Amino acid sequence: MNISNSEAEISFRFLDLDKFQAYSLVREIVDSSYEEQIESQRYIAKVPLTQQNFEEINDYYVRQRIEVQACDIFVSANSTSNIGVVEIPAIVNRMLKHIDCKLTFYFTLV
């Protein structure tokens, strides 16, 4: 039985950027955003993981010499039921082949 009543938003996150890296990211990759972590004065940036920006994420990761521990793939799922199936697109597997970072899941019941 396949109950698909959930939709997922997939993002690649950079978890420990300095101010310059955060500013340059939003200029280089469309639809990216960041927020400052006040206590550490570091930035967390989020980029939608799509076919269109897949290469830009990889290029930024390499160019900025980001540590693999300082990034993740963030899967946020909203569901109308507390049971069901959330399908994760193949681009997540593809990204893990290039950058073997951790997966973080966030589930919300709406």
Secondary structure by P-SEA (a helix, b strand, c coil): cccccbbbbbbbbbccccaaaaaaaaaccccccccccccccbbbbbbccccccaaaaaaaaaaaccccccccbbbbbbbcccbbbbbbcaaaaaaaaacbbbbbbbbbcc
